[in-house]
Amino acid sequence: MSSSAIAIEVAPVAAASVRKAPVVIREPQWVKWLLISVGLGWFAALLLLPLATVFIQALSPGLAFFWHAISEPDALSALGLTALVTLFAVPLNLLFGIAAAWAIARFRFPGRQLLITLIDLPFSVSPVIAGLMLVLLFGSRGWFGDWLSEHDIKIIFATPGIILATIFITVPFVVRELLPQMEARGPEEEEAAIMLGASGLQMFWRVTLPGIRWSLMYGLLLCTARAVGEFGAVSVVSGHIRGQTNTLPLHIEILYNEYQTGAAFAVASLLALFGIFTLLGETLLARLRAQPTKSH
């Protein structure tokens, strides 16, 4: 083959290998600042302004009134019940979330897709419907009502019903945070640990848990925030009994309906503060999760 033929064949390859410089699209400065202003204005109108209104209304009657509103017996009972329900619901969903994410990510079995659908059910079903479902199951005229009455077990209009409703609503959060990362990591490291003689518990603590710790903490944070602020399902099963079955959101509703606006906003500020700390925690976890990626 002549040198001219070789040149003809190599030329298209050489031309194709030359990369074109990326085209940089530059918008006018006024377009950039207009979009930024619209985004910040929308954020301020929908988030910052209502949040500021809560604290202004809560503190406007004075600090003495604010302290009295959050320390009176009914408010303390609602706070304690909210903490109790959260302490039950979050660890149970933690155990279920790890087990469900493990099963879905590591195994292929009949009904796998059905399990995923059932886990996502609280996202598509109204919390009020979830509460009504529990009433139909455990109420005095429900499927298990007679048996519960015979054994003097009270679920609806009592703390167990509130815990069950909160658990149902918060089921997806831990699973949905763990599942993508467990599927992305794959089972290779875990299989290697088993082949090297590690037990199942050792494999989980030393191989699986370090790889999912940030997703697990993020899921726990979201689950806790949802449990503390749940209203719809809890409202149906609680019975709104003052000092007994009212959580913080229900207590706020009762105060507002009774035209105790200052007290309602004072208690609502506690939930607002918890929401702010939740956002700060999410930001911190996002930065900690991104650190290993940046180091590489």
C-alpha positions in Angstrom: 0.0 0.0 0.0 1.4 3.4 -1.0 2.1 6.1 1.5 -0.6 8.3 0.0 -3.2 5.6 0.6 -2.1 5.3 4.2 -2.4 9.0 4.6 -5.9 8.9 3.2 -7.0 6.2 5.6 -5.3 7.8 8.7 -6.6 11.3 8.0 -10.3 10.6 8.9 -9.2 8.8 12.1 -7.0 11.7 13.1 -9.7 14.2 12.3 -12.3 12.2 14.3 -9.9 12.0 17.3 -9.7 15.8 17.5 -12.2 16.9 20.1 -14.1 20.1 19.6 -13.9 22.6 22.4 -17.1 22.7 24.4 -19.5 25.4 23.6 -20.0 27.6 26.6 -23.4 29.2 26.7 -23.4 32.5 28.5 -26.6 34.2 29.5 -26.8 37.9 30.0 -26.2 39.1 33.6 -29.7 40.3 34.0 -31.1 36.9 33.2 -28.9 35.2 35.8 -29.8 37.7 38.5 -33.5 37.6 37.5 -33.6 33.8 38.0 -31.7 34.0 41.2 -34.1 36.6 42.5 -37.2 34.6 41.5 -35.8 31.5 43.3 -34.9 33.3 46.4 -38.2 35.2 46.5 -40.1 32.0 46.1 -38.1 30.4 48.8 -38.6 33.3 51.1 -42.4 33.5 50.5 -43.1 29.8 50.9 -40.6 28.9 53.6 -38.9 31.7 55.4 -42.0 34.0 55.8 -44.3 31.3 57.4 -41.4 30.1 59.6 -40.8 33.7 60.8 -44.5 34.2 61.4 -44.6 31.2 63.7 -41.8 32.6 65.9 -43.2 36.1 65.8 -46.7 35.0 66.9 -45.2 32.7 69.5 -43.0 35.4 71.2 -45.2 38.4 70.7 -47.3 37.9 73.9 -44.0 37.7 75.9 -41.6 35.2 77.2 -43.6 34.5 80.3 -46.7 33.6 78.2 -44.5 31.5 75.9 -43.0 29.5 78.8 -46.4 29.0 80.4 -47.8 27.7 77.1 -45.1 25.1 76.5 -44.9 24.0 80.2 -48.5 23.6 81.1 -49.6 20.0 81.9 -51.4 19.2 78.6 -48.4 20.5 76.5 -45.9 18.5 78.6 -48.1 15.4 78.2 -48.3 15.9 74.4 -44.5 16.4 74.3 -44.0 13.2 76.3 -46.3 11.2 74.2 -44.7 12.4 71.0 -41.3 11.4 72.3 -42.6 8.0 73.4 -44.2 7.3 70.0 -41.0 8.3 68.2 -38.9 6.1 70.5 -41.0 3.1 69.6 -41.6 3.8 65.9 -38.1 4.8 64.8 -36.1 1.8 66.1 -38.8 -0.7 64.8 -38.6 0.9 61.4 -34.8 0.8 61.6 -34.8 -2.9 62.1 -37.5 -3.5 59.4 -35.8 -1.1 57.0 -32.4 -2.9 57.3 -34.0 -6.3 56.9 -36.2 -5.3 54.0 -33.4 -3.5 52.1 -31.1 -6.4 52.6 -33.7 -8.9 51.3 -34.6 -6.8 48.3 -31.0 -5.9 47.3 -29.4 -9.3 47.8 -32.1 -11.8 46.8 -34.5 -12.5 44.0 -37.6 -14.2 45.2 -41.3 -14.5 44.3 -43.2 -11.5 45.6 -40.1 -9.2 45.6 -41.8 -6.5 43.5 -45.0 -6.8 45.7 -42.9 -6.2 48.8 -41.4 -3.0 47.2 -44.9 -1.9 46.3 -46.2 -2.5 49.8 -43.3 -0.5 51.3 -44.1 2.4 49.1 -47.8 2.2 50.1 -47.7 5.0 52.7 -46.5 7.4 50.0 -49.6 6.8 47.9 -52.3 6.3 50.7 -53.6 9.3 52.6 -52.6 9.2 56.3 -56.3 9.6 57.2 -57.1 6.4 55.2 -54.3 4.6 57.1 -55.9 5.7 60.4 -59.3 4.5 59.2 -57.7 1.2 58.3 -56.4 0.7 61.8 -59.9 1.6 63.2 -61.5 -1.1 61.0 -59.0 -3.6 62.2 -58.7 -2.8 65.9 -61.7 -0.7 66.7 -64.6 -1.9 68.9 -66.5 -3.0 65.8 -63.4 -4.0 63.8 -62.2 -7.4 62.8 -60.3 -8.0 66.0 -62.5 -5.7 68.2 -64.3 -8.6 70.0 -61.1 -10.5 70.8 -59.3 -7.3 72.0 -62.3 -6.5 74.2 -62.4 -10.0 75.7 -58.7 -9.7 76.7 -59.0 -6.0 77.8 -56.5 -4.8 75.2 -57.0 -1.2 74.0 -55.4 -0.1 70.8 -57.7 2.5 69.2 -57.9 5.8 71.3 -54.8 4.7 73.1 -51.0 4.9 72.8 -50.6 1.5 70.9 -52.8 2.8 68.1 -50.8 6.0 67.8 -47.6 4.0 67.7 -49.0 1.6 65.0 -50.2 4.6 62.9 -46.8 6.3 63.1 -45.0 3.1 62.2 -47.2 2.6 59.1 -46.6 6.2 57.9 -42.8 6.1 58.5 -42.1 2.6 57.0 -40.6 3.7 53.7 -38.0 6.2 54.8 -35.2 3.9 56.1 -35.8 1.3 53.3 -35.8 3.9 50.5 -32.5 5.4 51.7 -30.7 2.1 52.1 -31.9 0.2 49.1 -30.2 2.3 46.3 -26.8 2.2 48.0 -27.0 -1.5 48.9 -27.8 -2.3 45.3 -25.0 -0.1 44.0 -22.4 -1.6 46.3 -23.2 -5.2 45.3 -22.6 -8.3 47.4 -18.9 -8.9 46.5 -17.4 -7.5 49.7 -19.9 -9.4 51.9 -19.3 -12.6 50.0 -15.6 -12.2 50.4 -16.0 -11.6 54.2 -18.0 -14.9 54.4 -15.4 -16.8 52.4 -12.7 -15.5 54.8 -14.6 -17.0 57.8 -16.6 -14.1 59.1 -20.0 -14.8 60.7 -23.1 -13.1 59.5 -23.0 -10.6 62.4 -19.3 -9.9 61.9 -20.0 -9.3 58.2 -22.8 -6.9 58.9 -20.9 -4.8 61.5 -17.5 -4.7 59.7 -18.5 -4.7 56.0 -22.1 -3.8 55.4 -22.8 -1.2 58.1 -19.7 1.0 57.4 -20.8 1.2 53.8 -24.4 2.2 54.5 -23.9 4.3 57.7 -24.6 7.7 56.1 -27.7 6.5 54.2 -28.9 4.8 57.4 -28.4 8.0 59.5 -30.2 10.0 56.8 -33.1 7.6 56.8 -33.3 7.7 60.6 -33.4 11.5 60.5 -36.2 11.6 58.0 -38.1 8.9 59.8 -37.8 10.8 63.1 -38.9 14.0 61.6 -42.0 12.3 60.0 -42.9 10.6 63.2 -42.7 13.8 65.3 -44.9 15.8 62.8 -47.4 13.1 61.9 -51.0 14.4 62.1 -53.5 12.7 59.8 -53.3 9.0 60.9 -52.7 9.9 64.5 -55.7 12.2 64.5 -58.0 9.3 63.5 -56.8 6.8 66.1 -56.1 9.0 69.0 -59.5 10.2 70.1 -58.1 13.7 71.0 -58.1 13.0 74.7 -56.4 15.8 76.5 -53.4 14.8 78.6 -53.6 11.2 77.3 -53.7 10.7 73.5 -52.8 14.1 72.1 -49.4 14.4 70.4 -47.9 17.8 69.8 -49.6 18.4 66.3 -52.9 17.4 67.8 -52.4 19.6 70.8 -51.6 22.6 68.5 -54.8 21.9 66.5 -57.0 21.9 69.7 -55.4 25.1 71.0 -56.0 26.9 67.6 -59.6 25.7 67.4 -60.2 27.1 70.9 -58.9 30.4 69.7 -55.8 30.2 71.9 -53.7 31.4 69.1 -50.7 32.5 71.1 -50.4 29.2 72.9 -50.9 27.3 69.6 -48.0 29.2 68.0 -45.8 28.8 71.1 -46.2 25.0 70.9 -45.9 25.1 67.1 -42.5 26.8 67.5 -41.2 23.7 69.2 -42.0 21.7 66.0 -40.5 24.5 63.9 -37.3 24.3 65.9 -37.2 20.6 65.5 -37.6 21.0 61.7 -34.8 23.5 61.6 -32.5 21.1 63.4 -33.6 18.4 61.1 -32.5 20.5 58.1 -29.2 21.3 59.7 -28.7 17.6 60.3 -29.5 16.7 56.7 -27.0 19.3 55.5 -24.3 17.9 57.8 -24.9 14.3 56.7 -24.9 15.3 53.0 -21.4 16.9 53.5 -20.1 13.9 55.5 -21.4 11.6 52.8 -19.7 13.6 50.1 -16.3 13.6 51.8 -15.1 10.2 50.7 -16.1 10.9 47.1 -14.1 14.2 47.2 -11.0 12.5 48.7 -10.9 10.1 45.6 
